[in-house]
């Protein structure tokens, strides 16, 4: 009985470690995606500004 409890405990620890690693990796990916979205939003804002300047120059 002690052997099976020890094995189960090790199994649970391994599962927790794996889940934590996957969570951290996904968190890292989310941070990268959020940063990229912010960069793209800034690019779109800049394009809008340039389009407005072009429209004003065409008047």
C-alpha positions as CSV (number, residue, x, y, z in Angstrom):
1,X,0.0,0.0,0.0
2,X,2.8,2.4,0.8
3,X,4.4,1.7,-2.6
4,X,1.1,2.5,-4.5
5,X,0.7,5.7,-2.5
6,X,4.2,6.8,-3.3
7,X,3.7,6.0,-7.0
8,X,0.4,7.9,-7.1
9,X,2.0,10.9,-5.3
10,X,4.8,11.0,-7.9
11,X,2.3,10.7,-10.7
12,X,0.3,13.7,-9.3
13,X,3.4,15.8,-8.9
14,X,4.4,15.0,-12.5
15,X,0.9,16.0,-13.8
16,X,1.0,19.2,-11.8
17,X,4.5,20.0,-13.1
18,X,3.4,19.3,-16.7
19,X,0.3,21.4,-16.3
20,X,2.2,24.3,-14.8
21,X,4.8,24.2,-17.6
22,X,2.0,24.2,-20.3
23,X,0.3,27.1,-18.5
24,X,3.5,29.1,-18.4
25,X,4.2,28.4,-22.1
26,X,0.7,29.5,-23.1
27,X,1.1,32.6,-20.9
28,X,4.3,33.4,-22.8
29,X,2.5,33.0,-26.1
30,X,-0.3,35.2,-25.0
31,X,2.1,37.9,-24.0
32,X,3.7,37.8,-27.4
33,X,0.3,37.9,-29.1
34,X,-0.8,40.9,-27.0
35,X,2.4,42.7,-27.8
36,X,1.9,42.0,-31.5
37,X,-1.7,43.2,-31.4
38,X,-0.6,46.4,-29.8
39,X,2.0,46.9,-32.5
40,X,-0.6,46.3,-35.2
41,X,-3.0,48.7,-33.6
42,X,-0.3,51.4,-33.5
43,X,0.4,50.7,-37.2
44,X,-3.3,51.0,-38.1
45,X,-3.5,54.3,-36.2
46,X,-0.4,55.6,-38.1
47,X,-1.9,54.6,-41.4
48,X,-5.2,56.4,-40.5
49,X,-3.2,59.5,-39.7
50,X,-1.3,59.3,-43.0
51,X,-4.6,58.8,-44.9
52,X,-6.1,61.9,-43.3
53,X,-3.0,63.9,-44.2
54,X,-3.3,62.8,-47.8
55,X,-7.0,63.7,-47.9
56,X,-6.1,67.2,-46.5
57,X,-3.4,67.7,-49.1
58,X,-5.8,66.7,-51.9
59,X,-8.2,69.4,-51.0
